[in-house]
Amino acid sequence: SDRPLGTSELLLGRDVLDSQVVDIAGARLARVGDVLLTRRSDDRLVVGAADVGFGAVCRRLGLGWLADRLHEEAIDWSMLHLTSARGHEVQLATSKAAVHHLDEAELAALLSRLSVAAATDVLATVHPSRAAGALSGAPPELAAPLMAAMGDERLDPVLGVLPAADAHRLQRLREVPRRRRFLRHRRRRERAAPASARLGPGHGAVDPQDDPR
């Protein structure tokens, strides 16, 4: 059907099957091999879980004899986050999705499994206090690039709910990647300088101790 999808709808074959999901409980990435449906009391079928085990893949390949020897690895639908473009978008827009009910530690674990772009989407969607808690508890190598990618408009409300000392610590952490990128760039330029620049005074050289600033 060409009917446009509603805000809470997605296509299982395109947006879930064979895509990666974040297992919230296990704090890991997994790939969906099959989608498990359950029948409600009104006789409607709903998604109950995603099977991320190798047995699901074998069954789809017609290797049922092998699949029967393997354990099912089902992740409850309420405990996963989809990383496909449409799946990620739908879960951010759906209040019942796991991302809206995680504590700060679980939220930080989820952010560590997502791309920087997807993680900043999550931080922009959840309440600033939850975003602040997740960033405060995250290791520097995770928090720094996320804050750099958020920009002032998104980051300022998050830092604004923190105690002044914590906000200052995160703000300083945010500035570190910028300084490091600048220094690496300057060193690359120095290595690429022509030989005449290393001849010393009187030969058009630049003294490496001279600071143009």
N, C-alpha and C positions, 0 to 999 in steps of 0.2 A: 504494500500500500504506500501511496505517496503522501498520506496524511501527515502533516507536521507533528513532530513529537511534542507532548506536553512537557512542562518544566521538570516533572518527576519521572518521565519515561525515558527508557533507553532500549536499545536492541541487544538482546542477549548474544546473538551470534556475532555481531560486530563489536560491541562495546565491553563484553565480559569474557566470552570464550576465547581462550588462547592469549588473553591479555594478562599483565601482571597486576597483582593486588598486594596490598600491605596487610599482613596478618597482625592485627592489633595486639592480640594476646601474646603471640610469639615474637613480636617485633621483628618480622622478617618479610622479605619479598618472596612471593610465590607466583607461579603461573597457573591459570585456571585450565584444567583439562576437561571439566564437565560442570554443568550447572544442575543442581539438585532441586527439584520442585516438590512442594507439598500441596495437598488439597485441603482447602478450607471447608468449614461447615456449610457454606453456601455453594459448594461445589466448584469454586474458582481455584485455579492453580496459581500459586505464588512462589517466588524464589525463596528457598529455605537456606541454602548453603552453596558454597563453591567447593568442588573437589579439586584439590591441587596435587593429588598423588599421581605417581607414575602409572598406577593401575588404570586410571581414567583414560590416559593417553593410549594404553595398550588396548583397551576395550574399543576405542574409536578406530583403531587400526585393525580390528577384527581378531585380536589376540586375546580372546576371552579366557582361554585356558591359562594364560600367564596372568591376566588381570585378577583371576580368582585367587591366585596365590599371594597377591599383594594387599596390604591393608589400605582401606579407604582413608584419605586425609581430607576431611571435610571441615571447612571454616564457616561457622555460622554467619549468615548474611549481615547480622548486626555487629559483627566483630571484624569487618574488613573495610578497606578503603580502595576503591578502584583507581588505577593510574591511567587508564585510557582517557583521552581528551573529554569525551562525552560523559563517561562514568564519573570522572573527577568533578565535572561541572554540575552534574545532577546531585551528587552527594553534598556538595557545598550548598546547594539550594534546597535540600531536603532536611527538615529539622530533626527527623528521626534517625538520620545517618550517624554512624559511629563518631565521625569527626566532631560533632557538636556535643558529645557526652563524655569526652575523655578528660581525665585529670591532667595536671600540668606535666607530669612525668611521661604519661602515655602520649600526650600531644607532642612533646619533644622527641620521643621515639619515632612517631609517625613522620615528623618533619625530616628526621635524619634519613628516611627511606625514600623521600620524594626529590624530584629535581628542584633546583632553586626557584624556578618560576612557579611550580605547583605549590611549594612550601610557602612562598610569599602570598599566594592566593589564599591559603588556609589561614595565615596570620591576619590577613585583611578581613576575613569573614568572621572569625571567632571574636568574642568580646575582648577589648584591649587588655583587661586584667588577666585573662587566660593566656593571651599572646605574650604578655609581659612575664608571666610566671614560667612559660615554656622557654623563652629566650634566656631568662635568668638562670635556669637550671641546665641549659644546654652547654656543651663544651665549646670553648672559643672557636675551634675550627668549624663548628656548625653555625654558631650565632653570628659571627663576623660577616660572612658572605650574605646571610639572609638580611641582616640590617642594612648592608650596603645596597642590596637590591631593592629594598622597600622604598627608599626615598623618604624625604622629610615629611611629606604629607601623610604617608601611612605610618611612619615610625614615631612621630611626635606624640600622637595620642597614646601610644603604647608606653613610651618612656614617661609620659605624664602621670601615670597611675602608680609608678614605682617610688619608693623612698629616694630622696635626693642622692644618697651615696650609691645606691644600686643603679640609678639612671646614669650617674656620672661614669661609673665603671663600664657600663655597656656602651656609652657614647665614646669613651676612649678606645674601647675594643673595636668599635665600628671604624675608627680612623686608621687603625693599623694597616689594613690591606691597601689603603690608598698610598700611604707612605712607602710601603714595600714595593708597590708597582712602580712608583716614581724612581726609587733608587735603582731598581733593576734596569729600568729604561736608561738611566744616566750612565750606568756601567757599560751597557751595550754600546752606547754612543762613544764612550772613551776607548773601548777596544777597537772600534771601527775607525778611529782617527788616523789620518795619513802619517807616514813616517816623519814628515817634517815637523809634526806637532810634538815629537819626542826628542828634538835635537837640543833643546835648552834655550836659554835667553840669547837674543841676538839673531835667531834664525826663524822668527815668526812663530815661535812655540808658545803654548799655553802652559803656564806653571800649574800643575795639578793641585797645588795648595792655594791657588787664587780662587776666591769664591766670587763669582759674578754677581751674587746677590749683595 
